[in-house]
């Protein structure tokens, strides 16, 4: 688990740049073989990001 931070400077799922500072929670899991990452899975709260950017949920 961790917190992703950044500034919305480009299109994100159809939302034009807002220049807003955003924080979102996420998790990354990796599988290693011989000290190298061979698979990686991740999940980030994209709905939370879209809400913070002012996007309306689809009806």
C-alpha distance matrix in Angstrom:
0.0 3.7 7.2 9.8 13.3 16.7 20.2 21.4 24.3 24.9 25.3 22.1 23.0 26.5 25.7 27.8 26.3 26.2 25.2 22.8 19.8 16.6 13.1 10.6 7.1 5.6 4.3 7.0 9.2 12.5 15.8 18.1 21.9 24.1 21.4 20.7 18.0 19.9 17.4 14.0 12.2 9.8 9.5 9.6 11.4 14.7 16.9 15.4 16.2 19.6 20.3 19.7 22.0 24.7 24.8 26.4 25.2 27.5 30.2
3.7 0.0 3.8 6.6 9.9 13.4 16.9 18.6 21.5 22.4 23.2 20.4 21.8 25.1 23.9 25.6 23.8 23.4 22.2 19.8 16.6 13.7 10.2 8.4 5.8 5.5 6.1 8.4 11.4 14.2 17.8 19.8 23.6 25.5 22.5 21.6 19.0 21.2 18.9 15.4 13.9 11.1 10.6 9.5 11.1 14.0 16.4 14.5 14.5 18.2 19.0 17.7 19.9 22.8 23.4 25.4 24.7 27.2 30.2
7.2 3.8 0.0 3.8 6.4 10.1 13.5 15.4 18.4 19.7 20.7 18.0 19.8 22.8 21.2 22.6 20.6 20.0 18.6 16.1 12.9 10.0 6.5 5.6 4.6 6.2 8.5 10.9 14.4 17.1 20.8 22.8 26.5 28.4 25.3 24.1 21.4 23.6 21.3 17.6 16.0 12.7 11.5 9.2 10.0 12.5 14.7 12.3 11.9 15.7 16.3 14.6 16.7 19.8 20.7 23.0 22.7 25.5 28.6
9.8 6.6 3.8 0.0 3.8 6.9 10.4 12.1 14.9 16.1 17.3 14.9 17.1 19.9 18.4 19.5 17.4 17.2 15.7 13.7 10.7 8.0 5.5 5.2 6.1 7.0 9.6 11.2 14.9 17.3 21.1 22.9 26.6 28.4 25.3 23.6 20.9 22.9 20.6 16.9 15.6 12.2 11.2 8.4 9.7 11.0 13.8 11.8 10.2 13.9 15.3 13.4 14.7 18.1 18.9 21.6 21.6 24.2 27.6
13.3 9.9 6.4 3.8 0.0 3.8 7.3 9.7 12.5 14.4 16.2 14.4 17.2 19.5 17.4 17.9 15.3 14.6 12.7 10.7 7.4 5.6 4.5 6.6 9.0 10.6 13.4 14.9 18.6 20.7 24.5 26.2 29.7 31.3 28.1 26.4 23.8 26.0 23.9 20.3 19.1 15.7 14.6 11.5 12.0 12.6 15.0 12.6 10.4 13.8 15.0 12.3 13.3 16.9 18.2 21.3 22.0 24.8 28.2
16.7 13.4 10.1 6.9 3.8 0.0 3.8 6.6 8.9 11.2 13.4 12.4 15.7 17.5 15.2 15.1 12.1 11.8 9.5 8.4 5.8 5.4 6.7 9.1 12.0 13.3 16.1 17.2 21.0 22.8 26.5 28.0 31.4 32.9 29.7 27.7 25.2 27.2 25.2 21.7 20.7 17.5 16.4 13.2 13.7 13.2 15.6 13.7 10.6 13.3 15.0 12.2 12.1 15.9 17.2 20.7 21.8 24.4 27.9
20.2 16.9 13.5 10.4 7.3 3.8 0.0 3.8 5.9 8.9 11.5 11.3 14.9 15.9 13.2 12.4 9.0 8.4 5.8 5.5 4.4 5.9 8.9 11.5 14.9 16.4 19.4 20.6 24.3 26.1 29.7 31.3 34.6 36.1 33.0 30.8 28.3 30.1 28.1 24.7 23.6 20.4 19.0 15.6 15.5 14.3 16.3 14.5 11.1 12.9 14.5 11.6 10.5 14.2 15.8 19.4 21.1 23.6 27.1
21.4 18.6 15.4 12.1 9.7 6.6 3.8 0.0 3.8 5.9 7.9 7.9 11.5 12.1 9.5 8.7 5.6 5.8 4.9 5.5 6.5 7.0 10.4 12.1 15.6 16.9 20.1 21.2 24.9 26.7 30.3 32.1 35.3 37.2 34.3 31.8 29.0 30.4 28.1 24.8 23.4 20.2 18.6 15.2 14.8 12.8 14.5 13.4 9.7 10.5 12.7 10.3 8.2 11.8 12.8 16.6 18.4 20.6 24.1
24.3 21.5 18.4 14.9 12.5 8.9 5.9 3.8 0.0 3.8 7.2 8.8 12.6 12.5 10.3 8.3 4.9 6.7 5.4 8.0 9.4 10.7 13.9 15.6 19.0 19.9 22.7 23.4 26.9 28.3 31.7 33.3 36.3 37.9 35.1 32.4 29.8 31.1 29.2 26.1 25.1 22.3 21.1 18.0 18.1 15.7 17.6 17.0 13.2 13.5 16.0 13.9 11.3 14.4 15.2 19.0 20.9 22.7 26.3
24.9 22.4 19.7 16.1 14.4 11.2 8.9 5.9 3.8 0.0 3.8 6.3 9.8 9.6 8.3 6.6 4.8 8.2 8.5 10.8 12.3 12.7 15.6 16.5 19.6 20.0 22.7 23.0 26.4 27.6 30.9 32.6 35.4 37.3 34.7 31.8 29.0 29.9 27.8 25.0 23.9 21.3 20.2 17.5 17.7 14.8 16.7 17.0 13.2 12.9 16.0 14.7 11.7 14.6 14.4 18.0 19.6 20.8 24.4
25.3 23.2 20.7 17.3 16.2 13.4 11.5 7.9 7.2 3.8 0.0 3.8 6.5 5.9 5.4 4.7 5.5 9.0 10.6 12.3 14.2 13.8 16.6 16.8 19.8 20.0 22.7 23.2 26.5 27.9 31.0 33.1 35.8 38.0 35.7 32.6 29.6 30.0 27.7 24.9 23.5 20.9 19.4 16.9 16.7 13.4 14.9 15.8 12.4 11.2 14.5 14.1 10.9 13.2 12.1 15.4 16.8 17.5 21.1
22.1 20.4 18.0 14.9 14.4 12.4 11.3 7.9 8.8 6.3 3.8 0.0 3.8 5.4 5.1 6.8 7.5 10.0 11.7 12.1 13.5 12.1 14.3 13.8 16.5 16.7 19.4 20.2 23.5 25.2 28.4 30.7 33.6 36.1 33.8 30.8 27.6 27.9 25.3 22.3 20.5 17.7 15.9 13.4 13.1 9.6 11.2 12.4 9.2 8.1 11.7 11.9 9.3 11.7 10.2 13.4 14.2 15.1 18.9
23.0 21.8 19.8 17.1 17.2 15.7 14.9 11.5 12.6 9.8 6.5 3.8 0.0 3.8 5.7 8.6 10.6 12.8 15.0 15.2 16.6 14.8 16.5 15.3 17.6 17.4 20.0 20.8 23.8 25.6 28.6 31.2 34.0 36.7 34.8 31.6 28.2 28.1 25.2 22.4 20.2 17.7 15.7 13.6 13.0 9.2 10.2 12.5 10.2 8.1 11.7 13.0 10.7 12.2 9.6 11.9 12.0 12.2 15.9
26.5 25.1 22.8 19.9 19.5 17.5 15.9 12.1 12.5 9.6 5.9 5.4 3.8 0.0 3.8 6.3 9.4 11.8 14.6 15.4 17.5 16.4 18.7 18.1 20.7 20.9 23.6 24.5 27.5 29.3 32.3 34.8 37.6 40.2 38.2 35.0 31.7 31.6 28.8 26.0 24.0 21.5 19.4 17.2 16.3 12.5 12.8 14.8 12.4 9.7 12.8 14.0 11.0 11.8 9.2 11.4 12.3 12.2 15.7
25.7 23.9 21.2 18.4 17.4 15.2 13.2 9.5 10.3 8.3 5.4 5.1 5.7 3.8 0.0 3.8 6.5 8.2 11.3 11.8 14.3 13.6 16.3 16.3 19.4 20.3 23.4 24.6 28.0 29.9 33.2 35.7 38.6 41.1 38.8 35.9 32.6 32.9 30.1 27.1 25.0 22.1 19.8 17.0 15.6 12.1 12.2 13.3 10.6 7.9 10.6 11.1 7.7 8.7 7.0 10.1 12.0 13.0 16.4
27.8 25.6 22.6 19.5 17.9 15.1 12.4 8.7 8.3 6.6 4.7 6.8 8.6 6.3 3.8 0.0 3.8 6.4 9.4 11.1 14.0 14.2 17.5 18.2 21.5 22.5 25.6 26.6 30.0 31.8 35.1 37.2 40.1 42.4 40.0 37.0 33.9 34.4 31.9 28.9 27.2 24.4 22.4 19.5 18.5 15.1 15.6 16.2 13.0 11.0 13.4 13.0 9.2 10.5 9.9 13.2 15.5 16.5 19.8
26.3 23.8 20.6 17.4 15.3 12.1 9.0 5.6 4.9 4.8 5.5 7.5 10.6 9.4 6.5 3.8 0.0 3.8 5.8 8.1 10.9 11.8 15.4 16.7 20.2 21.4 24.6 25.6 29.2 30.9 34.3 36.2 39.2 41.2 38.6 35.7 32.9 33.8 31.5 28.4 26.9 23.9 22.1 19.0 18.2 15.3 16.2 16.0 12.5 11.5 13.7 12.3 8.8 11.1 11.6 15.3 17.7 19.2 22.6
26.2 23.4 20.0 17.2 14.6 11.8 8.4 5.8 6.7 8.2 9.0 10.0 12.8 11.8 8.2 6.4 3.8 0.0 3.8 5.3 8.8 10.3 14.0 15.9 19.7 21.5 24.9 26.4 30.1 32.1 35.7 37.7 40.9 42.9 40.1 37.5 34.6 35.8 33.4 30.0 28.4 25.1 23.0 19.5 18.2 15.7 16.1 15.2 11.9 11.2 12.4 10.3 7.1 9.2 10.9 14.6 17.4 19.5 22.7
25.2 22.2 18.6 15.7 12.7 9.5 5.8 4.9 5.4 8.5 10.6 11.7 15.0 14.6 11.3 9.4 5.8 3.8 0.0 3.8 6.6 9.2 12.9 15.5 19.2 21.0 24.3 25.7 29.4 31.3 34.9 36.6 39.8 41.5 38.5 36.1 33.5 35.0 32.9 29.5 28.2 24.9 23.2 19.7 18.8 16.9 17.8 16.4 13.0 13.3 14.5 11.7 9.3 12.1 14.1 17.8 20.4 22.7 26.0
22.8 19.8 16.1 13.7 10.7 8.4 5.5 5.5 8.0 10.8 12.3 12.1 15.2 15.4 11.8 11.1 8.1 5.3 3.8 0.0 3.8 6.2 9.9 12.7 16.5 18.8 22.3 24.1 27.9 30.1 33.9 35.8 39.2 41.0 37.9 35.7 33.0 34.6 32.2 28.7 27.0 23.5 21.4 17.7 16.4 15.0 15.7 13.6 10.6 11.4 11.9 8.6 7.3 10.2 12.8 16.3 18.7 21.5 24.7
19.8 16.6 12.9 10.7 7.4 5.8 4.4 6.5 9.4 12.3 14.2 13.5 16.6 17.5 14.3 14.0 10.9 8.8 6.6 3.8 0.0 3.8 7.0 10.4 14.0 16.4 19.8 21.7 25.5 27.7 31.4 33.2 36.7 38.4 35.2 33.2 30.6 32.5 30.3 26.7 25.2 21.7 19.8 16.1 15.2 14.5 15.7 13.1 10.3 12.3 12.8 9.2 9.2 12.5 14.9 18.3 20.2 23.2 26.4
16.6 13.7 10.0 8.0 5.6 5.4 5.9 7.0 10.7 12.7 13.8 12.1 14.8 16.4 13.6 14.2 11.8 10.3 9.2 6.2 3.8 0.0 3.8 6.7 10.4 12.9 16.4 18.5 22.3 24.8 28.6 30.6 34.2 36.1 33.1 31.1 28.3 30.0 27.5 23.8 22.0 18.4 16.2 12.5 11.4 11.1 12.3 9.6 7.0 9.8 10.4 7.2 8.1 11.5 13.4 16.6 17.9 20.9 24.2
13.1 10.2 6.5 5.5 4.5 6.7 8.9 10.4 13.9 15.6 16.6 14.3 16.5 18.7 16.3 17.5 15.4 14.0 12.9 9.9 7.0 3.8 0.0 3.8 7.0 9.9 13.4 15.9 19.6 22.3 26.1 28.2 31.9 33.8 30.8 29.1 26.3 28.1 25.6 21.8 19.9 16.2 14.1 10.5 9.6 10.6 12.1 9.0 7.5 11.1 11.5 8.8 10.8 13.9 15.5 18.2 18.8 21.9 25.1
10.6 8.4 5.6 5.2 6.6 9.1 11.5 12.1 15.6 16.5 16.8 13.8 15.3 18.1 16.3 18.2 16.7 15.9 15.5 12.7 10.4 6.7 3.8 0.0 3.8 6.6 10.3 13.1 16.8 19.8 23.5 25.9 29.6 31.8 29.0 27.3 24.2 25.7 22.9 19.1 16.8 13.1 10.6 7.0 6.1 7.9 9.6 6.9 6.4 10.2 10.8 9.4 11.6 14.4 15.2 17.4 17.3 20.2 23.3
7.1 5.8 4.6 6.1 9.0 12.0 14.9 15.6 19.0 19.6 19.8 16.5 17.6 20.7 19.4 21.5 20.2 19.7 19.2 16.5 14.0 10.4 7.0 3.8 0.0 3.8 7.2 10.5 13.9 17.2 20.8 23.4 27.2 29.5 26.8 25.3 22.2 23.8 20.9 17.1 14.6 11.0 8.7 6.0 5.9 9.1 10.8 8.7 9.3 12.9 13.4 12.6 15.0 17.6 18.0 19.8 19.0 21.7 24.6
5.6 5.5 6.2 7.0 10.6 13.3 16.4 16.9 19.9 20.0 20.0 16.7 17.4 20.9 20.3 22.5 21.4 21.5 21.0 18.8 16.4 12.9 9.9 6.6 3.8 0.0 3.8 6.9 10.4 13.6 17.2 20.0 23.7 26.2 23.6 22.0 18.8 20.1 17.1 13.4 10.9 7.3 5.5 4.2 6.2 9.2 11.7 10.7 11.1 14.3 15.6 15.2 17.2 19.8 19.6 21.4 20.2 22.4 25.4
4.3 6.1 8.5 9.6 13.4 16.1 19.4 20.1 22.7 22.7 22.7 19.4 20.0 23.6 23.4 25.6 24.6 24.9 24.3 22.3 19.8 16.4 13.4 10.3 7.2 3.8 0.0 3.8 6.8 10.2 13.7 16.5 20.2 22.8 20.5 19.0 15.8 17.2 14.2 10.7 8.4 5.6 5.5 6.6 9.4 12.2 14.8 14.2 14.7 17.7 19.1 19.0 20.8 23.5 23.0 24.6 23.1 25.0 27.9
7.0 8.4 10.9 11.2 14.9 17.2 20.6 21.2 23.4 23.0 23.2 20.2 20.8 24.5 24.6 26.6 25.6 26.4 25.7 24.1 21.7 18.5 15.9 13.1 10.5 6.9 3.8 0.0 3.8 6.7 10.4 13.0 16.7 19.3 17.0 15.3 12.0 13.5 10.7 7.1 5.8 4.3 6.7 8.7 12.1 14.2 17.3 17.2 17.1 20.0 21.9 21.7 23.0 25.9 25.3 27.0 25.5 27.0 30.1
9.2 11.4 14.4 14.9 18.6 21.0 24.3 24.9 26.9 26.4 26.5 23.5 23.8 27.5 28.0 30.0 29.2 30.1 29.4 27.9 25.5 22.3 19.6 16.8 13.9 10.4 6.8 3.8 0.0 3.8 7.0 10.0 13.6 16.5 14.6 13.2 10.0 11.1 8.5 5.7 5.2 6.2 9.1 12.0 15.3 17.4 20.3 20.5 20.6 23.3 25.2 25.3 26.7 29.4 28.5 30.1 28.3 29.6 32.4
12.5 14.2 17.1 17.3 20.7 22.8 26.1 26.7 28.3 27.6 27.9 25.2 25.6 29.3 29.9 31.8 30.9 32.1 31.3 30.1 27.7 24.8 22.3 19.8 17.2 13.6 10.2 6.7 3.8 0.0 3.8 6.4 10.0 12.9 11.2 9.6 6.3 7.6 5.7 4.3 6.3 8.6 12.1 14.9 18.5 20.2 23.3 23.7 23.5 26.1 28.2 28.2 29.3 32.2 31.2 33.0 31.2 32.2 35.2
15.8 17.8 20.8 21.1 24.5 26.5 29.7 30.3 31.7 30.9 31.0 28.4 28.6 32.3 33.2 35.1 34.3 35.7 34.9 33.9 31.4 28.6 26.1 23.5 20.8 17.2 13.7 10.4 7.0 3.8 0.0 3.8 6.9 10.2 9.4 8.2 5.7 5.9 5.2 6.3 8.8 11.8 15.3 18.4 21.9 23.5 26.5 27.1 27.0 29.5 31.7 31.8 32.9 35.7 34.6 36.1 34.2 35.0 37.8
18.1 19.8 22.8 22.9 26.2 28.0 31.3 32.1 33.3 32.6 33.1 30.7 31.2 34.8 35.7 37.2 36.2 37.7 36.6 35.8 33.2 30.6 28.2 25.9 23.4 20.0 16.5 13.0 10.0 6.4 3.8 0.0 3.8 6.5 5.8 5.1 4.4 5.7 7.3 9.0 12.1 14.9 18.5 21.3 24.9 26.5 29.7 30.1 29.7 32.3 34.6 34.5 35.4 38.4 37.4 39.2 37.4 38.3 41.2
21.9 23.6 26.5 26.6 29.7 31.4 34.6 35.3 36.3 35.4 35.8 33.6 34.0 37.6 38.6 40.1 39.2 40.9 39.8 39.2 36.7 34.2 31.9 29.6 27.2 23.7 20.2 16.7 13.6 10.0 6.9 3.8 0.0 3.8 5.4 5.4 6.5 6.4 9.2 11.9 15.1 18.2 21.9 24.8 28.4 29.8 33.0 33.6 33.2 35.6 38.1 38.0 38.8 41.8 40.7 42.4 40.6 41.2 44.1
24.1 25.5 28.4 28.4 31.3 32.9 36.1 37.2 37.9 37.3 38.0 36.1 36.7 40.2 41.1 42.4 41.2 42.9 41.5 41.0 38.4 36.1 33.8 31.8 29.5 26.2 22.8 19.3 16.5 12.9 10.2 6.5 3.8 0.0 3.8 5.6 8.5 9.3 12.5 15.0 18.3 21.2 24.9 27.6 31.2 32.6 36.0 36.3 35.7 38.3 40.7 40.4 41.2 44.3 43.4 45.4 43.7 44.4 47.4
21.4 22.5 25.3 25.3 28.1 29.7 33.0 34.3 35.1 34.7 35.7 33.8 34.8 38.2 38.8 40.0 38.6 40.1 38.5 37.9 35.2 33.1 30.8 29.0 26.8 23.6 20.5 17.0 14.6 11.2 9.4 5.8 5.4 3.8 0.0 3.8 6.9 9.2 12.0 13.6 17.0 19.4 23.0 25.3 29.0 30.5 33.9 33.9 33.2 36.0 38.3 37.8 38.5 41.8 41.1 43.3 41.8 42.8 45.9
20.7 21.6 24.1 23.6 26.4 27.7 30.8 31.8 32.4 31.8 32.6 30.8 31.6 35.0 35.9 37.0 35.7 37.5 36.1 35.7 33.2 31.1 29.1 27.3 25.3 22.0 19.0 15.3 13.2 9.6 8.2 5.1 5.4 5.6 3.8 0.0 3.8 6.2 9.2 11.0 14.6 17.1 20.8 23.2 26.9 28.0 31.5 31.9 30.9 33.5 36.1 35.6 36.1 39.4 38.5 40.7 39.2 40.1 43.2
18.0 19.0 21.4 20.9 23.8 25.2 28.3 29.0 29.8 29.0 29.6 27.6 28.2 31.7 32.6 33.9 32.9 34.6 33.5 33.0 30.6 28.3 26.3 24.2 22.2 18.8 15.8 12.0 10.0 6.3 5.7 4.4 6.5 8.5 6.9 3.8 0.0 3.8 5.8 7.2 10.9 13.4 17.2 19.6 23.4 24.5 27.9 28.4 27.6 30.0 32.6 32.4 32.9 36.0 35.0 37.1 35.6 36.3 39.5
19.9 21.2 23.6 22.9 26.0 27.2 30.1 30.4 31.1 29.9 30.0 27.9 28.1 31.6 32.9 34.4 33.8 35.8 35.0 34.6 32.5 30.0 28.1 25.7 23.8 20.1 17.2 13.5 11.1 7.6 5.9 5.7 6.4 9.3 9.2 6.2 3.8 0.0 3.8 7.0 10.6 13.8 17.5 20.4 24.1 24.9 28.2 29.2 28.5 30.6 33.3 33.5 33.8 36.8 35.4 37.2 35.4 35.8 38.8
17.4 18.9 21.3 20.6 23.9 25.2 28.1 28.1 29.2 27.8 27.7 25.3 25.2 28.8 30.1 31.9 31.5 33.4 32.9 32.2 30.3 27.5 25.6 22.9 20.9 17.1 14.2 10.7 8.5 5.7 5.2 7.3 9.2 12.5 12.0 9.2 5.8 3.8 0.0 3.8 6.9 10.4 14.0 17.1 20.7 21.5 24.7 25.9 25.4 27.4 30.0 30.4 30.9 33.7 32.2 33.8 31.9 32.3 35.2
14.0 15.4 17.6 16.9 20.3 21.7 24.7 24.8 26.1 25.0 24.9 22.3 22.4 26.0 27.1 28.9 28.4 30.0 29.5 28.7 26.7 23.8 21.8 19.1 17.1 13.4 10.7 7.1 5.7 4.3 6.3 9.0 11.9 15.0 13.6 11.0 7.2 7.0 3.8 0.0 3.8 6.8 10.5 13.4 17.1 18.1 21.3 22.2 21.7 23.9 26.5 26.7 27.3 30.2 28.9 30.6 28.8 29.5 32.5
12.2 13.9 16.0 15.6 19.1 20.7 23.6 23.4 25.1 23.9 23.5 20.5 20.2 24.0 25.0 27.2 26.9 28.4 28.2 27.0 25.2 22.0 19.9 16.8 14.6 10.9 8.4 5.8 5.2 6.3 8.8 12.1 15.1 18.3 17.0 14.6 10.9 10.6 6.9 3.8 0.0 3.8 7.2 10.5 14.0 15.1 18.1 19.2 19.1 21.2 23.5 24.1 25.0 27.5 26.1 27.5 25.5 26.2 29.1
9.8 11.1 12.7 12.2 15.7 17.5 20.4 20.2 22.3 21.3 20.9 17.7 17.7 21.5 22.1 24.4 23.9 25.1 24.9 23.5 21.7 18.4 16.2 13.1 11.0 7.3 5.6 4.3 6.2 8.6 11.8 14.9 18.2 21.2 19.4 17.1 13.4 13.8 10.4 6.8 3.8 0.0 3.8 6.8 10.4 11.7 14.8 15.6 15.5 17.8 20.0 20.5 21.4 24.1 22.8 24.4 22.6 23.7 26.7
9.5 10.6 11.5 11.2 14.6 16.4 19.0 18.6 21.1 20.2 19.4 15.9 15.7 19.4 19.8 22.4 22.1 23.0 23.2 21.4 19.8 16.2 14.1 10.6 8.7 5.5 5.5 6.7 9.1 12.1 15.3 18.5 21.9 24.9 23.0 20.8 17.2 17.5 14.0 10.5 7.2 3.8 0.0 3.8 6.9 8.5 11.3 12.1 12.5 14.7 16.6 17.3 18.6 20.9 19.7 21.1 19.2 20.5 23.5
9.6 9.5 9.2 8.4 11.5 13.2 15.6 15.2 18.0 17.5 16.9 13.4 13.6 17.2 17.0 19.5 19.0 19.5 19.7 17.7 16.1 12.5 10.5 7.0 6.0 4.2 6.6 8.7 12.0 14.9 18.4 21.3 24.8 27.6 25.3 23.2 19.6 20.4 17.1 13.4 10.5 6.8 3.8 0.0 3.8 5.6 8.7 8.8 8.9 11.4 13.3 13.7 15.0 17.5 16.7 18.4 17.0 18.8 22.0
11.4 11.1 10.0 9.7 12.0 13.7 15.5 14.8 18.1 17.7 16.7 13.1 13.0 16.3 15.6 18.5 18.2 18.2 18.8 16.4 15.2 11.4 9.6 6.1 5.9 6.2 9.4 12.1 15.3 18.5 21.9 24.9 28.4 31.2 29.0 26.9 23.4 24.1 20.7 17.1 14.0 10.4 6.9 3.8 0.0 3.8 5.5 5.3 6.4 8.9 10.0 10.8 12.6 14.7 13.9 15.3 13.9 16.2 19.2
14.7 14.0 12.5 11.0 12.6 13.2 14.3 12.8 15.7 14.8 13.4 9.6 9.2 12.5 12.1 15.1 15.3 15.7 16.9 15.0 14.5 11.1 10.6 7.9 9.1 9.2 12.2 14.2 17.4 20.2 23.5 26.5 29.8 32.6 30.5 28.0 24.5 24.9 21.5 18.1 15.1 11.7 8.5 5.6 3.8 0.0 3.8 5.3 4.9 6.2 8.5 9.8 10.5 12.5 11.2 12.9 11.7 13.7 17.0
16.9 16.4 14.7 13.8 15.0 15.6 16.3 14.5 17.6 16.7 14.9 11.2 10.2 12.8 12.2 15.6 16.2 16.1 17.8 15.7 15.7 12.3 12.1 9.6 10.8 11.7 14.8 17.3 20.3 23.3 26.5 29.7 33.0 36.0 33.9 31.5 27.9 28.2 24.7 21.3 18.1 14.8 11.3 8.7 5.5 3.8 0.0 3.8 5.4 5.1 6.1 8.6 9.8 10.7 9.1 10.0 8.4 10.9 13.9
15.4 14.5 12.3 11.8 12.6 13.7 14.5 13.4 17.0 17.0 15.8 12.4 12.5 14.8 13.3 16.2 16.0 15.2 16.4 13.6 13.1 9.6 9.0 6.9 8.7 10.7 14.2 17.2 20.5 23.7 27.1 30.1 33.6 36.3 33.9 31.9 28.4 29.2 25.9 22.2 19.2 15.6 12.1 8.8 5.3 5.3 3.8 0.0 3.8 5.5 5.1 6.2 8.6 10.0 9.8 11.2 10.6 13.7 16.5
16.2 14.5 11.9 10.2 10.4 10.6 11.1 9.7 13.2 13.2 12.4 9.2 10.2 12.4 10.6 13.0 12.5 11.9 13.0 10.6 10.3 7.0 7.5 6.4 9.3 11.1 14.7 17.1 20.6 23.5 27.0 29.7 33.2 35.7 33.2 30.9 27.6 28.5 25.4 21.7 19.1 15.5 12.5 8.9 6.4 4.9 5.4 3.8 0.0 3.8 5.4 5.1 6.3 8.8 8.9 11.4 11.7 14.5 17.8
19.6 18.2 15.7 13.9 13.8 13.3 12.9 10.5 13.5 12.9 11.2 8.1 8.1 9.7 7.9 11.0 11.5 11.2 13.3 11.4 12.3 9.8 11.1 10.2 12.9 14.3 17.7 20.0 23.3 26.1 29.5 32.3 35.6 38.3 36.0 33.5 30.0 30.6 27.4 23.9 21.2 17.8 14.7 11.4 8.9 6.2 5.1 5.5 3.8 0.0 3.8 5.4 5.0 6.4 5.3 7.9 8.5 11.2 14.6
20.3 19.0 16.3 15.3 15.0 15.0 14.5 12.7 16.0 16.0 14.5 11.7 11.7 12.8 10.6 13.4 13.7 12.4 14.5 11.9 12.8 10.4 11.5 10.8 13.4 15.6 19.1 21.9 25.2 28.2 31.7 34.6 38.1 40.7 38.3 36.1 32.6 33.3 30.0 26.5 23.5 20.0 16.6 13.3 10.0 8.5 6.1 5.1 5.4 3.8 0.0 3.8 5.3 5.1 5.4 7.0 7.9 11.4 14.2
19.7 17.7 14.6 13.4 12.3 12.2 11.6 10.3 13.9 14.7 14.1 11.9 13.0 14.0 11.1 13.0 12.3 10.3 11.7 8.6 9.2 7.2 8.8 9.4 12.6 15.2 19.0 21.7 25.3 28.2 31.8 34.5 38.0 40.4 37.8 35.6 32.4 33.5 30.4 26.7 24.1 20.5 17.3 13.7 10.8 9.8 8.6 6.2 5.1 5.4 3.8 0.0 3.8 5.4 7.5 10.0 11.6 15.0 17.9
22.0 19.9 16.7 14.7 13.3 12.1 10.5 8.2 11.3 11.7 10.9 9.3 10.7 11.0 7.7 9.2 8.8 7.1 9.3 7.3 9.2 8.1 10.8 11.6 15.0 17.2 20.8 23.0 26.7 29.3 32.9 35.4 38.8 41.2 38.5 36.1 32.9 33.8 30.9 27.3 25.0 21.4 18.6 15.0 12.6 10.5 9.8 8.6 6.3 5.0 5.3 3.8 0.0 3.8 5.7 9.2 11.5 14.4 17.5
24.7 22.8 19.8 18.1 16.9 15.9 14.2 11.8 14.4 14.6 13.2 11.7 12.2 11.8 8.7 10.5 11.1 9.2 12.1 10.2 12.5 11.5 13.9 14.4 17.6 19.8 23.5 25.9 29.4 32.2 35.7 38.4 41.8 44.3 41.8 39.4 36.0 36.8 33.7 30.2 27.5 24.1 20.9 17.5 14.7 12.5 10.7 10.0 8.8 6.4 5.1 5.4 3.8 0.0 3.8 6.5 9.5 12.5 15.1
24.8 23.4 20.7 18.9 18.2 17.2 15.8 12.8 15.2 14.4 12.1 10.2 9.6 9.2 7.0 9.9 11.6 10.9 14.1 12.8 14.9 13.4 15.5 15.2 18.0 19.6 23.0 25.3 28.5 31.2 34.6 37.4 40.7 43.4 41.1 38.5 35.0 35.4 32.2 28.9 26.1 22.8 19.7 16.7 13.9 11.2 9.1 9.8 8.9 5.3 5.4 7.5 5.7 3.8 0.0 3.8 6.5 9.1 12.0
26.4 25.4 23.0 21.6 21.3 20.7 19.4 16.6 19.0 18.0 15.4 13.4 11.9 11.4 10.1 13.2 15.3 14.6 17.8 16.3 18.3 16.6 18.2 17.4 19.8 21.4 24.6 27.0 30.1 33.0 36.1 39.2 42.4 45.4 43.3 40.7 37.1 37.2 33.8 30.6 27.5 24.4 21.1 18.4 15.3 12.9 10.0 11.2 11.4 7.9 7.0 10.0 9.2 6.5 3.8 0.0 3.8 6.4 8.7
25.2 24.7 22.7 21.6 22.0 21.8 21.1 18.4 20.9 19.6 16.8 14.2 12.0 12.3 12.0 15.5 17.7 17.4 20.4 18.7 20.2 17.9 18.8 17.3 19.0 20.2 23.1 25.5 28.3 31.2 34.2 37.4 40.6 43.7 41.8 39.2 35.6 35.4 31.9 28.8 25.5 22.6 19.2 17.0 13.9 11.7 8.4 10.6 11.7 8.5 7.9 11.6 11.5 9.5 6.5 3.8 0.0 3.8 6.3
27.5 27.2 25.5 24.2 24.8 24.4 23.6 20.6 22.7 20.8 17.5 15.1 12.2 12.2 13.0 16.5 19.2 19.5 22.7 21.5 23.2 20.9 21.9 20.2 21.7 22.4 25.0 27.0 29.6 32.2 35.0 38.3 41.2 44.4 42.8 40.1 36.3 35.8 32.3 29.5 26.2 23.7 20.5 18.8 16.2 13.7 10.9 13.7 14.5 11.2 11.4 15.0 14.4 12.5 9.1 6.4 3.8 0.0 3.8
30.2 30.2 28.6 27.6 28.2 27.9 27.1 24.1 26.3 24.4 21.1 18.9 15.9 15.7 16.4 19.8 22.6 22.7 26.0 24.7 26.4 24.2 25.1 23.3 24.6 25.4 27.9 30.1 32.4 35.2 37.8 41.2 44.1 47.4 45.9 43.2 39.5 38.8 35.2 32.5 29.1 26.7 23.5 22.0 19.2 17.0 13.9 16.5 17.8 14.6 14.2 17.9 17.5 15.1 12.0 8.7 6.3 3.8 0.0
